[in-house]
Amino acid sequence: MGVAVILSAFIYAGAFDLGRYVDAVPTIWRLACDAMPPDFSRWHAWGRPLLETLSMSVAGTVAGALVALPLAALAARNFVHTPFIGEPVRLFLNVLRSIPGLIWGVIFVAAVGFGPLPGILALATHTTGMLGKFFAETIEHVETGPGDALRAHGVSRLGVLRFSILPQVLPRLVDVSVYRWEHNLRAATTLGAVGAGGLGLEIVTAFHLFEYREASALILVLLALVTLINVVGATVRRRFLGSVAG
């Protein structure tokens, strides 16, 4: 049954229509030739878009994580046992992550105008939905013994969260948040297509003007930035997890 569904999806999308692939390789090769060598002549104008993309990814990730943590605690079934609280929160998080970040970008551009601010709001909103789910599932898998012991001594629910749950899940929460930051850096680029600024807007503009050499240079700059963020993220994970283990 599963194989039939998968094959049906490929067939419906035209993946087995070989005629559609005839011009694909020559077209890609022609675009690649037109984009070489990369044109870095306008590098001095890319500083601000680069900072906008980086600021969107950082601010959107931090804001989303800060909002996601309390919502995740309310959504975790082992922390809040009242369905009238947990179910609406889980539904709310599902709505936030079900709407693509690009759509959130369109909404916030219409609401607050162009620039990096709607990008931050879009990334923060979608990040809240995604991290809220991951955080809640992580909280649901904690060891319940320490929390039960604290409750037996009259510690409040917030105290259990602070002294029992968070110490167990914090390394995992940081790990997921850093990974989400890496994802948001890429997502911030696509938001430029809807007016959120950053490198994405520069790349889209270059393609619209048929400046393929400049577009390829901008893509290389983006790849370098993503690689740098990956290295920073790996360092943060290693140092944080090492300090926790120590």
Rosetta silent file (secondary structure, phi, psi, omega in degrees, C-alpha in Angstrom):
SEQUENCE: MGVAVILSAFIYAGAFDLGRYVDAVPTIWRLACDAMPPDFSRWHAWGRPLLETLSMSVAGTVAGALVALPLAALAARNFVHTPFIGEPVRLFLNVLRSIPGLIWGVIFVAAVGFGPLPGILALATHTTGMLGKFFAETIEHVETGPGDALRAHGVSRLGVLRFSILPQVLPRLVDVSVYRWEHNLRAATTLGAVGAGGLGLEIVTAFHLFEYREASALILVLLALVTLINVVGATVRRRFLGSVAG
SCORE:     score description
SCORE:     0.000 S_00000001
   1 L     0.000  -46.564 -179.676    0.000    0.000    0.000 S_00000001
   2 H   -63.157  -41.254  179.179    2.759    2.427    0.952 S_00000001
   3 H   -63.680  -38.459  179.869    4.734    1.658   -2.221 S_00000001
   4 H   -64.800  -40.242  179.121    1.611    2.257   -4.317 S_00000001
   5 H   -64.664  -42.992 -179.949    1.055    5.647   -2.703 S_00000001
   6 H   -63.901  -46.348  178.707    4.677    6.630   -3.310 S_00000001
   7 H   -62.059  -38.022  178.966    4.585    5.512   -6.955 S_00000001
   8 H   -63.640  -38.571  178.893    1.309    7.352   -7.455 S_00000001
   9 H   -64.443  -42.796  178.116    2.882   10.543   -6.131 S_00000001
  10 H   -64.286  -42.754 -178.719    5.797   10.234   -8.572 S_00000001
  11 H   -65.472  -44.403 -178.591    3.464    9.475  -11.487 S_00000001
  12 H   -62.270  -35.178 -179.945    1.129   12.367  -10.653 S_00000001
  13 L   -80.231   -5.637  179.674    4.088   14.764  -10.515 S_00000001
  14 L    78.658   22.646 -176.378    5.311   13.577  -13.923 S_00000001
  15 L   -66.923  -23.036 -178.539    8.581   12.233  -12.541 S_00000001
  16 L   -99.827    9.074  177.043    8.583    9.352  -15.061 S_00000001
  17 L   -84.826   93.294 -173.318    7.889   11.582  -18.084 S_00000001
  18 H   -62.442  -26.006 -179.756   11.322   11.311  -19.708 S_00000001
  19 H   -63.007  -25.362 -178.881   10.498   13.954  -22.297 S_00000001
  20 H   -76.269  -13.554 -178.949   10.573   16.639  -19.635 S_00000001
  21 H   -95.807   -5.310 -173.035   14.233   15.878  -18.904 S_00000001
  22 L   -60.586  -46.674 -176.919   15.472   16.279  -22.487 S_00000001
  23 L   -94.062    1.497 -174.114   16.273   19.988  -22.228 S_00000001
  24 H   -65.408  -53.255 -177.421   17.023   20.002  -18.516 S_00000001
  25 H   -63.850  -46.850  177.313   20.766   19.331  -18.610 S_00000001
  26 H   -59.811  -37.246  179.793   21.511   21.679  -21.555 S_00000001
  27 H   -66.402  -44.774  179.173   19.502   24.457  -19.880 S_00000001
  28 H   -63.626  -40.698  179.373   21.289   24.037  -16.569 S_00000001
  29 H   -64.022  -40.002  179.264   24.647   23.936  -18.353 S_00000001
  30 H   -65.162  -42.865  177.001   23.812   27.123  -20.272 S_00000001
  31 H   -63.130  -40.030  179.484   22.816   28.920  -17.068 S_00000001
  32 H   -65.094  -38.860  178.336   26.002   27.731  -15.384 S_00000001
  33 H   -67.216  -39.252  179.022   28.114   29.036  -18.259 S_00000001
  34 H   -67.279  -23.946 -177.328   26.302   32.389  -18.185 S_00000001
  35 L   -90.760    1.566 -178.216   26.987   32.635  -14.447 S_00000001
  36 L  -113.605  141.103   -6.389   30.757   32.154  -14.805 S_00000001
  37 L   -79.035  157.522  178.666   32.967   33.668  -13.638 S_00000001
  38 L   -59.309  141.917 -177.272   31.184   35.105  -10.572 S_00000001
  39 L  -104.200  106.616 -179.878   31.065   38.901  -10.538 S_00000001
  40 L  -100.058   18.549 -174.061   32.093   40.354   -7.162 S_00000001
  41 L   -64.621  -24.868 -179.849   32.385   43.936   -8.432 S_00000001
  42 L  -101.870   25.584 -176.250   29.494   45.114   -6.235 S_00000001
  43 H   -58.391  -31.507 -177.428   30.746   43.417   -3.071 S_00000001
  44 H   -67.486  -17.152  179.891   30.846   46.747   -1.221 S_00000001
  45 H   -94.581    1.328 -175.397   27.035   46.985   -1.553 S_00000001
  46 L   -98.038   -3.522 -177.860   26.374   43.569   -0.009 S_00000001
  47 H   -61.393  -48.549 -178.649   27.347   44.373    3.572 S_00000001
  48 H   -65.018  -48.389  176.323   23.928   45.605    4.641 S_00000001
  49 H   -57.335  -36.544  179.145   21.953   42.749    2.980 S_00000001
  50 H   -64.096  -44.819  178.447   24.367   40.294    4.595 S_00000001
  51 H   -66.117  -36.185  178.148   23.778   41.792    8.048 S_00000001
  52 H   -62.933  -44.584  178.758   20.025   41.837    7.433 S_00000001
  53 H   -62.478  -44.135 -179.800   20.017   38.126    6.622 S_00000001
  54 H   -65.755  -42.625 -179.433   22.143   37.318    9.661 S_00000001
  55 H   -66.142  -37.581  177.117   20.056   39.505   11.987 S_00000001
  56 H   -61.441  -44.034 -177.984   16.823   37.933   10.752 S_00000001
  57 H   -66.563  -41.946 -178.369   18.125   34.439   11.454 S_00000001
  58 H   -69.642  -53.373 -176.632   19.447   35.296   14.932 S_00000001
  59 H   -64.898  -40.496  179.345   16.517   37.412   16.133 S_00000001
  60 H   -64.524  -38.548  179.610   13.915   35.091   14.622 S_00000001
  61 H   -69.867  -46.292 -178.835   15.473   32.026   16.246 S_00000001
  62 H   -63.624  -46.878 -179.930   15.903   33.600   19.685 S_00000001
  63 H   -62.189  -43.409  179.260   12.392   35.078   19.732 S_00000001
  64 H   -63.713  -41.176 -179.683   10.862   31.814   18.545 S_00000001
  65 H   -66.659  -40.159 -179.407   12.754   29.731   21.116 S_00000001
  66 H   -65.291  -37.483  177.959   11.806   32.047   23.983 S_00000001
  67 H   -76.644  -34.920 -175.998    8.115   31.852   23.088 S_00000001
  68 H   -67.373  -34.150 -174.191    8.259   28.131   22.307 S_00000001
  69 H   -61.880  -53.473  178.672    9.623   27.076   25.710 S_00000001
  70 H   -65.011  -34.773  178.050    6.631   28.076   27.901 S_00000001
  71 H   -66.785  -36.562  178.499    4.199   26.902   25.231 S_00000001
  72 H   -64.934  -39.114  177.787    6.009   23.561   25.053 S_00000001
  73 H   -61.632  -40.207  178.717    5.698   23.159   28.824 S_00000001
  74 H   -70.883  -28.501 -178.499    1.938   23.729   28.536 S_00000001
  75 H   -84.285  -20.439 -178.101    1.727   21.300   25.595 S_00000001
  76 L   -68.907  126.127 -174.962    3.725   18.506   27.292 S_00000001
  77 L   -69.392  -24.233  179.980    1.308   15.840   28.488 S_00000001
  78 L   -88.346   -4.370  179.671    3.448   14.880   31.471 S_00000001
  79 L  -106.668  -44.673  176.180    3.642   18.471   32.732 S_00000001
  80 L  -116.282  114.858 -175.043    0.092   19.773   32.223 S_00000001
  81 L   -93.040   -2.753 -179.128   -2.510   17.047   32.645 S_00000001
  82 L   -86.846  114.661 -177.692   -5.517   19.259   31.883 S_00000001
  83 H   -64.953  -25.275 -179.654   -6.662   18.656   28.284 S_00000001
  84 H   -68.945  -13.667  175.865   -8.449   22.018   28.204 S_00000001
  85 H  -103.418  -50.438 -174.937   -4.998   23.629   28.332 S_00000001
  86 H   -64.047  -44.370 -176.319   -2.759   21.185   26.524 S_00000001
  87 H   -63.938  -47.093  177.107   -4.948   20.513   23.488 S_00000001
  88 H   -61.409  -36.894  179.481   -5.488   24.186   22.505 S_00000001
  89 H   -67.028  -43.075  178.212   -1.754   24.878   22.910 S_00000001
  90 H   -63.581  -38.356  177.273   -0.832   21.877   20.764 S_00000001
  91 H   -65.728  -40.363  179.181   -3.358   23.000   18.145 S_00000001
  92 H   -62.368  -45.436  178.293   -1.919   26.531   18.226 S_00000001
  93 H   -63.585  -37.054  178.935    1.626   25.237   17.704 S_00000001
  94 H   -64.577  -39.398  178.311    0.397   23.046   14.863 S_00000001
  95 H   -64.461  -43.779 -178.192   -1.170   26.058   13.133 S_00000001
  96 H   -60.456  -41.157 -176.591    2.040   28.091   13.475 S_00000001
  97 H   -88.379  -14.901  179.969    4.223   25.441   11.855 S_00000001
  98 H   -76.769  -29.283  177.728    1.650   24.339    9.258 S_00000001
  99 L   -83.648  121.023 -177.428    1.711   27.718    7.525 S_00000001
 100 L   -58.536  151.039 -179.863    5.005   27.961    5.556 S_00000001
 101 H   -58.547  -33.143  179.685    7.482   30.622    6.561 S_00000001
 102 H   -64.660  -37.375  177.597    7.157   32.243    3.132 S_00000001
 103 H   -68.242  -41.389  175.034    3.424   32.756    3.707 S_00000001
 104 H   -59.522  -36.988  178.159    4.130   34.243    7.135 S_00000001
 105 H   -61.365  -44.943  178.001    6.562   36.544    5.362 S_00000001
 106 H   -60.474  -42.882 -179.379    3.837   37.760    2.968 S_00000001
 107 H   -62.353  -46.813 -175.731    1.485   38.342    5.903 S_00000001
 108 H   -76.406  -27.748  172.785    3.988   40.324    7.941 S_00000001
 109 H   -63.599  -41.491  177.114    5.212   42.339    4.935 S_00000001
 110 H   -66.206  -31.147 -175.411    1.597   43.408    4.433 S_00000001
 111 H   -82.693  -42.650 -172.368    1.280   44.149    8.167 S_00000001
 112 H  -121.224    0.838  177.888    4.500   46.038    8.978 S_00000001
 113 L    94.657 -177.368 -176.343    6.024   46.899    5.587 S_00000001
 114 L   -79.840  166.141  177.631    9.216   45.896    3.811 S_00000001
 115 L   115.056 -175.762 -176.943   12.606   45.216    5.386 S_00000001
 116 H   -71.550  -21.662 -177.560   14.089   42.721    7.825 S_00000001
 117 H   -58.677  -49.913  177.260   11.375   43.207   10.506 S_00000001
 118 H   -61.865  -29.719  175.891    8.710   41.121    8.716 S_00000001
 119 H   -64.978  -42.803  177.485   11.409   38.518    8.106 S_00000001
 120 H   -61.014  -46.921 -178.466   12.169   38.351   11.835 S_00000001
 121 H   -64.036  -39.761  179.678    8.464   38.038   12.686 S_00000001
 122 H   -65.834  -45.818  179.438    7.919   35.347   10.049 S_00000001
 123 H   -64.932  -40.970  179.962   10.901   33.291   11.202 S_00000001
 124 H   -63.976  -40.236 -178.820    9.955   33.714   14.869 S_00000001
 125 H   -65.868  -49.650 -179.551    6.371   32.604   14.229 S_00000001
 126 H   -67.912  -36.724  178.015    7.281   29.478   12.282 S_00000001
 127 H   -63.650  -38.658  177.371   10.153   28.719   14.672 S_00000001
 128 H   -57.938  -44.684  179.510    7.759   28.903   17.622 S_00000001
 129 H   -65.172  -42.548 -178.471    5.593   26.217   16.051 S_00000001
 130 H   -71.956  -51.209 -178.601    8.496   23.936   15.183 S_00000001
 131 H   -67.539  -32.514  176.868   10.532   24.321   18.365 S_00000001
 132 H   -58.435  -41.102  177.988    7.369   24.175   20.471 S_00000001
 133 H   -66.547  -48.277 -179.016    6.700   20.688   19.108 S_00000001
 134 H   -63.389  -43.726 -179.931   10.304   19.517   19.572 S_00000001
 135 H   -62.052  -44.379 -178.646   10.553   21.023   23.057 S_00000001
 136 H   -62.218  -43.321  179.471    7.254   19.456   24.157 S_00000001
 137 H   -66.061  -34.859  176.970    8.277   16.016   22.911 S_00000001
 138 H   -66.600  -42.984  178.865   11.624   16.360   24.670 S_00000001
 139 H   -62.717  -35.718 -178.315    9.925   17.331   27.934 S_00000001
 140 L   -69.253  -14.308 -178.712    7.598   14.334   27.637 S_00000001
 141 L  -104.950   14.518 -179.866   10.593   11.970   27.641 S_00000001
 142 L   -76.054  160.526  173.930   12.248   13.197   30.847 S_00000001
 143 L   -72.106  124.143 -173.041   12.832   10.994   33.871 S_00000001
 144 L   -83.625  -14.332 -175.715    9.814   11.540   36.124 S_00000001
 145 H   -57.917  -52.632 -179.976   11.428   10.436   39.404 S_00000001
 146 H   -58.742  -38.897  179.352   13.113   13.729   40.366 S_00000001
 147 H   -66.502  -40.999  178.188    9.945   15.685   39.585 S_00000001
 148 H   -63.298  -38.164  178.602    7.788   13.339   41.640 S_00000001
 149 H   -64.866  -41.092  178.574   10.172   13.699   44.563 S_00000001
 150 H   -65.431  -41.641  178.769    9.981   17.491   44.376 S_00000001
 151 H   -63.531  -36.438  179.143    6.188   17.424   44.223 S_00000001
 152 H   -63.281  -24.212  178.697    6.116   15.155   47.282 S_00000001
 153 L   -97.603   13.589  174.510    7.954   17.913   49.171 S_00000001
 154 L    84.576   13.079  179.340    5.454   20.548   48.098 S_00000001
 155 L   -72.393  138.478 -178.359    7.430   22.135   45.255 S_00000001
 156 L   -68.754  169.826  179.328    5.217   23.999   42.779 S_00000001
 157 H   -63.231  -39.063  177.007    4.815   23.024   39.147 S_00000001
 158 H   -65.459  -36.137  177.269    7.099   25.870   38.082 S_00000001
 159 H   -65.169  -38.349  176.686    9.675   24.686   40.589 S_00000001
 160 H   -63.784  -41.425  177.947    9.559   21.197   39.092 S_00000001
 161 H   -62.144  -43.317 -175.600   10.081   22.706   35.657 S_00000001
 162 H   -72.072  -43.568 -170.307   13.015   24.793   36.864 S_00000001
 163 H  -101.778  -12.886 -179.191   14.838   22.256   39.035 S_00000001
 164 H  -117.502  -52.014 -172.840   13.903   18.890   37.502 S_00000001
 165 H   -76.538  -52.342 -175.815   12.812   19.150   33.873 S_00000001
 166 H   -58.628  -44.115  178.069   15.026   21.927   32.489 S_00000001
 167 H   -59.025  -30.272 -179.949   18.325   20.467   33.775 S_00000001
 168 H   -77.986  -35.018 -171.207   17.476   17.201   31.996 S_00000001
 169 H  -103.400  -10.390 -172.669   16.376   18.676   28.667 S_00000001
 170 H   -57.361  -44.365  177.891   18.479   21.841   28.351 S_00000001
 171 H   -58.017  -41.158  179.709   21.304   20.272   26.282 S_00000001
 172 H   -67.977  -39.540  179.306   18.779   18.871   23.824 S_00000001
 173 H   -63.258  -42.017  178.370   16.881   22.173   23.651 S_00000001
 174 H   -64.547  -42.220 -179.104   20.081   24.065   22.873 S_00000001
 175 H   -60.253  -47.037 -179.744   21.051   21.506   20.238 S_00000001
 176 H   -66.793  -38.117 -179.130   17.694   21.786   18.463 S_00000001
 177 H   -65.903  -40.797  178.066   17.706   25.591   18.720 S_00000001
 178 H   -65.228  -41.340  176.323   21.147   25.863   17.136 S_00000001
 179 H   -61.107  -40.147  179.169   20.057   23.561   14.331 S_00000001
 180 H   -65.361  -33.978  176.582   16.975   25.738   13.841 S_00000001
 181 H   -61.708  -43.552  177.611   19.234   28.796   13.628 S_00000001
 182 H   -61.063  -40.916  178.071   21.115   27.161   10.761 S_00000001
 183 H   -65.297  -42.375 -176.922   17.796   26.446    9.044 S_00000001
 184 H   -66.276  -27.437  176.255   16.547   29.995    9.611 S_00000001
 185 H   -62.735  -42.116  177.169   19.622   31.437    7.928 S_00000001
 186 H   -69.701  -41.606 -179.500   18.607   29.658    4.730 S_00000001
 187 H   -64.275  -34.252  178.815   14.942   30.525    5.239 S_00000001
 188 H   -60.836  -30.358  178.974   15.842   34.214    5.696 S_00000001
 189 H   -68.557  -43.424  179.878   17.216   34.156    2.161 S_00000001
 190 H   -66.669  -29.143  179.589   13.961   32.924    0.636 S_00000001
 191 H   -66.149  -20.190  175.625   12.036   35.598    2.519 S_00000001
 192 H   -61.312  -24.956 -179.927   13.853   38.193    0.432 S_00000001
 193 H   -67.391  -20.714 -179.078   11.658   37.108   -2.476 S_00000001
 194 H  -108.540   11.859  174.021    8.592   38.584   -0.725 S_00000001
 195 L   102.138   15.118 -179.066   10.234   41.851    0.330 S_00000001
 196 L   -88.663    5.471  176.242   11.940   40.984    3.597 S_00000001
 197 L    77.778 -163.585  178.086   15.302   42.237    2.360 S_00000001
 198 H    81.243 -170.421 -179.220   18.653   40.564    2.890 S_00000001
 199 H   -63.360  -30.262 -179.879   20.723   38.547    0.456 S_00000001
 200 H   -59.030  -43.008  178.649   17.604   36.867   -0.879 S_00000001
 201 H   -64.483  -39.393  178.440   16.319   40.121   -2.323 S_00000001
 202 H   -64.270  -40.864 -179.816   19.715   40.797   -3.921 S_00000001
 203 H   -66.870  -44.831  179.563   19.776   37.327   -5.510 S_00000001
 204 H   -62.722  -42.893  178.748   16.219   37.604   -6.831 S_00000001
 205 H   -61.961  -42.033  179.519   16.923   41.072   -8.223 S_00000001
 206 H   -62.535  -40.728  178.541   20.079   39.843   -9.958 S_00000001
 207 H   -67.013  -40.351  179.645   18.168   37.000  -11.617 S_00000001
 208 H   -63.158  -31.813  179.774   15.382   39.342  -12.712 S_00000001
 209 L   -90.409    6.385 -178.732   17.975   41.604  -14.342 S_00000001
 210 L    60.189   28.328  175.537   19.679   38.586  -15.965 S_00000001
 211 L   -91.209   70.939 -173.004   22.839   39.377  -14.002 S_00000001
 212 H   -67.775  -31.898  179.197   23.689   35.713  -13.609 S_00000001
 213 H   -67.170  -40.583  176.406   27.363   36.331  -12.800 S_00000001
 214 H   -68.770  -38.010  177.748   26.424   38.598   -9.910 S_00000001
 215 H   -61.281  -41.962  179.227   23.784   36.099   -8.777 S_00000001
 216 H   -65.714  -35.364  176.600   26.388   33.317   -8.696 S_00000001
 217 H   -64.980  -41.681  178.844   28.703   35.557   -6.625 S_00000001
 218 H   -65.040  -38.368  178.156   25.880   36.239   -4.160 S_00000001
 219 H   -64.713  -38.284  177.063   25.140   32.512   -3.925 S_00000001
 220 H   -64.999  -39.689  176.011   28.800   31.856   -3.124 S_00000001
 221 H   -61.884  -42.557  178.146   28.656   34.506   -0.391 S_00000001
 222 H   -63.005  -42.850  178.528   25.547   32.824    1.002 S_00000001
 223 H   -62.002  -39.263  177.964   27.241   29.412    0.930 S_00000001
 224 H   -64.679  -40.848  179.048   30.231   30.845    2.797 S_00000001
 225 H   -65.612  -43.324  178.820   27.918   32.351    5.425 S_00000001
 226 H   -62.525  -41.829  178.177   25.995   29.084    5.839 S_00000001
 227 H   -61.797  -43.022  178.675   29.267   27.163    6.194 S_00000001
 228 H   -61.507  -43.621  179.247   30.463   29.621    8.845 S_00000001
 229 H   -64.519  -38.127  177.113   27.192   29.271   10.772 S_00000001
 230 H   -61.219  -41.257  178.523   27.474   25.476   10.581 S_00000001
 231 H   -66.137  -44.784  178.424   30.959   25.668   12.108 S_00000001
 232 H   -61.635  -44.410  179.333   29.789   28.061   14.837 S_00000001
 233 H   -61.060  -42.961  178.567   26.771   25.842   15.563 S_00000001
 234 H   -64.234  -38.057  178.625   28.914   22.727   15.838 S_00000001
 235 H   -65.905  -42.820  178.868   31.302   24.557   18.188 S_00000001
 236 H   -61.748  -46.090  179.422   28.441   25.746   20.407 S_00000001
 237 H   -59.932  -46.719 -175.936   26.995   22.250   20.604 S_00000001
 238 H   -63.843  -45.060 -178.154   30.352   20.687   21.409 S_00000001
 239 H   -69.062  -40.784 -178.138   31.285   23.206   24.081 S_00000001
 240 H   -68.359  -46.104 -179.795   27.847   23.274   25.684 S_00000001
 241 H   -66.698  -33.577  176.833   27.440   19.518   25.776 S_00000001
 242 H   -65.940  -39.767 -179.963   31.020   19.179   27.017 S_00000001
 243 H   -68.833  -35.495  178.229   30.382   21.604   29.874 S_00000001
 244 H   -67.565  -42.849  178.898   27.195   19.770   30.820 S_00000001
 245 H   -63.962  -36.831  179.827   28.950   16.409   30.781 S_00000001
 246 L   -71.104    0.000    0.000   31.764   17.846   32.872 S_00000001
